[in-house]
Amino acid sequence: MLHLVCSRLQDGIGTAVECAWGLHYIICSQVNNSLLISQRTVPSLVQLLLELSSLIATTSVEGLELLICPVVRCVGNLLAEDKANDDELIIKEECLLKALFVFMQYFLPKHTFVVSECLWLLNNLTVHSTTFCSALLSLEVFSDLLKLLCSYQVMSLLVLTVLCNIAAKGAVYCEMLHQKAVLPSLVNILLVSDVQVVGQDLELLHLIFFYWPKAAIDFVNHSGLHALQQHQNNLHLQEQVKVLIQRVSRITAVPQNKPLGTENLHFTSLQM
């Protein structure tokens, strides 16, 4: 089945798509994923993704998104296994990350489901791996990740989750996020009405300020406190907001009852 998934595509991708979904269902059943991992299933599927990303701009094969989706899911599910060994993946981490962004840029906005699948895999790659977090921060595609923040709700949540994975790695990573100028985007996210998205944004800000307090100064300079105060009466968010305002105020020595201006405040709405 793995051979058929990774077979040549000149004769069409129908068989490969069916086998990829079949493999996905086998992995989801968790019958013997350790065997699949031991047979180098993950490196084989990653190599296929790299090849597909190189074909995107030149191939005449239609329906590549139908194959990419189950293959990405297979890789993500196997990486989530406790026994999964990603040592071989680390060798190709930059190539794999670039491939995922090739897919996202190519299929947005027509096939948003592919973008969501790629972000989900990106989450699994970064949740436990400092290597993948470092690689993502070092690549130019990181700016493309930030652009997805103000898109569809599901994508925004996944992007924020990936950024939380990075921030949770500690001070060095939060400093790098600060240097990558993520704060303006995070302040803009505070201006949307989606409670889930804002809640995840608050969690990310909490991590950044905990590990890298200097970022709070830029947050205030971008009218972040004013944006936070808009959620003080939201029952689902008010506790997070209260804690964050207190933390930022302590760091920056800004009185909590001081009127805040609205300059440099940019309103952005999520597309649903």
HELIX and SHEET records of a PDB file:
HELIX    1   1 LEU A    2  VAL A    5  1                                   4    
HELIX    2   2 GLY A   14  SER A   29  1                                  16    
HELIX    3   3 ASN A   33  SER A   38  1                                   6    
HELIX    4   4 THR A   41  LEU A   55  1                                  15    
HELIX    5   5 LEU A   64  LEU A   79  1                                  16    
HELIX    6   6 ASP A   87  ILE A   91  1                                   5    
HELIX    7   7 GLU A   93  PHE A  107  1                                  15    
HELIX    8   8 THR A  112  THR A  126  1                                  15    
HELIX    9   9 THR A  130  SER A  138  1                                   9    
HELIX   10  10 PHE A  142  LYS A  147  1                                   6    
HELIX   11  11 LEU A  148  CYS A  150  5                                   3    
HELIX   12  12 GLN A  153  ALA A  167  1                                  15    
HELIX   13  13 ALA A  171  GLN A  179  1                                   9    
HELIX   14  14 LEU A  183  ILE A  189  1                                   7    
HELIX   15  15 VAL A  195  TYR A  211  1                                  17    
HELIX   16  16 ALA A  215  ASN A  221  1                                   7    
HELIX   17  17 GLY A  224  GLN A  229  1                                   6    
HELIX   18  18 GLN A  238  THR A  252  1                                  15    
END                                                                             
